[in-house]
Amino acid sequence: MLLAPCAGALAEDVNVGAPLPRFALLKEGTHRYLRFMKAGEASTPADIWTREVKFEQRDGKALLRIRQRWDGVVPGPSVRLIDSWFEDGTFRPLSHQRITERDGKRVVEGFDFAPERITGMQALAENTQKDSSVASSEPTFNFETDIEFLQTLPLASGYEARINFYHPGGPTPPQRYTFKVSGSATIAGPAGPVDCWVVTTDYNKPGSVSTFWFAKGTQLMVRQESKMGERTLVKTLIE
């Protein structure tokens, strides 16, 4: 079975290494999102978020590669570049590099994923995370590529998934998060109205909620909203 039922719960565990039911929906191409903060009637832009999906050869294997670029304007001009590699068909993470440039400073971070541990890349020049070593009780997915990962799941009315995620270099250890299809909605997209699955999660913080809208045909994320106190962080597809 690709998805094993979670004992005593409606959600299904999605495990690293299992073929993903709708992996074929993940197509090569580049998409851009505008991120901004909403507070009442006011909206403040944060950055333009570019995500590129490619399938490439590395070490004689066909792999998935996701590259991201964040061009920030708040609190000041900045650029963040992310380069992540995965096993084709399963999304099993292999490596993850992140370069941040702000105020004339450049920070390099790099990580290797293994079934029981995420460690700093030893061969990466200037890597500030060389000594990083985070244990995981089970293999984990890469949280910084959750948008594409969720696109490959069998979204349908009532579907729930428990996914072990880890944000490389982050303070929270790998853990399972529940994502639930809570309904359907038609929302505005860059080329007109889009019929979407509505997916919600609390990121293991009871009382909070983040909402995603995935186009039903392609399962591409069209919008995300996350409450942050009195403000709401919005990510919306622009191309």
C-alpha positions in Angstrom: 0.0 0.0 0.0 1.2 3.5 -0.8 -0.5 5.1 2.1 -0.9 3.1 5.3 -3.8 4.0 7.6 -2.8 5.5 10.9 -4.1 3.4 13.8 -6.9 5.0 15.7 -7.1 8.0 13.4 -8.7 9.0 10.1 -5.5 10.4 8.7 -3.1 8.3 6.6 0.6 8.2 7.2 2.6 9.2 4.1 6.0 7.5 4.5 9.3 8.5 2.9 10.3 6.1 0.1 6.8 5.1 -1.0 5.7 6.0 -4.5 3.4 9.0 -4.4 0.0 8.5 -6.1 0.0 11.7 -8.1 3.7 12.4 -8.6 3.0 12.7 -12.3 1.2 16.0 -11.7 4.5 17.5 -10.8 5.7 19.1 -14.1 8.8 20.9 -15.1 8.4 24.6 -15.1 8.6 27.8 -13.1 6.0 29.5 -11.0 6.1 32.8 -9.0 4.2 33.8 -5.9 3.7 37.2 -4.3 4.0 37.0 -0.5 2.5 39.8 1.5 1.1 40.6 5.0 -2.5 41.7 5.5 -3.6 43.7 8.5 -7.2 44.9 8.2 -7.3 46.9 4.9 -3.5 47.3 4.7 -1.3 45.0 2.7 2.5 45.0 2.9 4.6 43.2 0.3 7.3 40.9 1.6 8.9 39.2 -1.5 8.5 37.5 -4.8 8.9 33.8 -4.4 10.1 31.8 -7.5 9.9 28.0 -7.6 11.4 26.0 -10.4 10.8 22.2 -10.9 13.2 20.2 -13.1 14.1 16.5 -13.6 17.8 16.1 -14.1 20.6 13.5 -14.1 23.0 13.4 -11.1 25.5 10.6 -10.5 23.9 8.6 -13.2 20.4 8.8 -11.7 17.3 10.6 -12.8 16.4 12.9 -9.9 13.9 15.7 -9.0 15.4 19.1 -8.5 13.6 22.1 -7.0 15.2 25.5 -7.0 13.8 28.6 -5.2 14.6 32.3 -5.3 13.2 34.8 -2.8 13.6 38.4 -3.7 12.7 40.3 -0.5 11.8 43.9 0.1 10.9 43.8 3.9 12.7 44.6 6.2 15.2 45.4 3.4 16.4 44.1 0.0 17.5 40.5 0.3 18.0 37.4 -1.8 17.6 33.8 -0.8 18.5 30.9 -3.1 17.5 27.3 -2.3 18.6 24.2 -4.3 17.1 20.8 -3.3 17.4 17.3 -4.7 15.1 14.4 -4.4 14.5 10.8 -5.4 12.3 10.7 -8.5 8.8 9.4 -7.8 9.0 9.3 -4.0 10.2 12.8 -3.0 12.7 11.3 -0.7 15.1 14.2 0.1 18.8 13.9 -0.7 20.4 17.3 -0.2 19.4 20.9 0.5 21.5 24.1 0.0 20.4 27.6 1.0 22.3 30.9 0.4 21.0 34.1 2.0 22.3 37.6 1.0 21.3 40.6 3.1 23.0 43.9 4.1 26.2 42.8 2.3 26.4 39.6 4.3 26.3 36.1 2.7 25.3 33.0 4.6 25.7 29.5 3.2 23.9 26.5 4.6 23.9 22.9 3.3 22.4 19.6 4.5 22.4 16.0 3.6 19.4 13.8 4.4 19.7 10.2 5.6 17.0 7.9 7.0 18.0 8.5 10.6 19.7 11.9 10.6 20.1 15.2 8.8 23.7 16.5 8.8 25.6 19.4 7.5 27.3 19.0 4.1 31.0 18.6 4.8 32.2 19.4 1.2 30.2 22.6 0.8 32.5 25.7 0.9 31.5 28.3 3.5 28.9 26.0 5.0 27.8 27.5 8.3 25.9 24.2 9.1 28.8 21.8 8.8 28.4 20.7 12.4 24.7 20.4 12.2 23.3 16.9 13.1 19.6 16.3 13.8 18.3 12.9 14.6 15.0 11.7 13.2 13.1 8.7 14.6 12.0 8.0 11.0 12.9 9.3 7.6 11.6 12.8 7.0 10.5 14.9 4.1 12.0 18.4 3.4 9.6 21.1 4.8 11.0 23.8 2.5 9.4 22.0 -0.5 6.1 21.2 1.1 4.1 23.0 -1.7 5.3 20.7 -4.4 5.1 17.7 -2.1 1.4 18.3 -1.3 0.7 18.6 -5.0 1.5 14.9 -5.4 -1.0 13.6 -2.8 -4.4 12.1 -3.7 -6.4 15.1 -2.7 -10.1 14.5 -2.4 -13.0 15.4 -0.2 -12.3 14.3 3.4 -8.7 13.2 2.7 -6.2 13.6 5.6 -2.5 12.9 5.6 0.1 12.8 8.4 3.5 13.8 7.0 6.9 13.8 8.8 8.6 17.1 7.9 11.8 18.9 8.9 12.8 22.4 8.1 16.6 22.1 7.5 18.5 24.1 10.1 15.3 25.0 12.0 14.8 24.6 15.8 11.9 22.2 15.6 12.9 18.5 15.2 11.3 16.3 12.6 7.7 15.5 13.4 4.4 14.5 11.9 1.9 17.2 10.7 -1.7 16.6 9.7 -3.0 18.1 6.5 -6.7 17.8 5.8 -8.9 18.5 2.7 -11.6 20.5 4.4 -13.7 21.3 1.3 -13.7 22.9 -2.1 -13.8 26.5 -3.3 -13.5 28.6 -6.5 -11.0 31.4 -6.1 -9.3 34.0 -8.4 -6.2 32.8 -10.2 -3.7 34.6 -12.4 -5.7 33.6 -15.5 -9.2 33.6 -14.0 -11.3 31.6 -11.5 -9.8 28.2 -10.3 -11.8 25.3 -8.8 -9.7 24.2 -5.8 -9.3 21.7 -3.0 -9.1 23.6 0.3 -6.4 22.1 2.6 -5.8 23.1 6.2 -3.3 22.4 8.9 -2.4 23.8 12.4 1.3 22.9 12.1 0.9 21.2 15.5 -0.1 24.5 17.1 -3.7 24.0 18.3 -5.8 27.1 17.7 -3.9 28.3 14.7 -4.8 27.5 11.1 -3.1 27.7 7.7 -5.2 27.3 4.6 -4.1 26.2 1.1 -6.0 26.2 -2.2 -4.8 23.6 -4.7 -6.2 23.7 -8.3 -8.2 20.4 -8.7 -6.9 19.7 -12.2 -3.2 20.2 -11.6 -3.1 20.3 -7.8 -0.8 23.4 -8.2 -1.0 25.7 -5.2 -2.9 28.8 -6.1 -3.0 30.5 -2.6 -2.0 30.1 1.0 -3.1 32.1 4.0 -1.6 31.7 7.5 -2.8 33.7 10.6 0.0 35.4 12.5 -1.6 37.1 15.4 -3.5 40.1 14.1 -2.0 39.7 10.7 -2.3 37.2 7.9 0.6 36.0 5.7 -0.7 35.5 2.1 1.1 33.6 -0.7 -0.7 34.0 -4.0 0.2 32.6 -7.5 1.0 35.4 -10.0 2.4 33.3 -12.9 
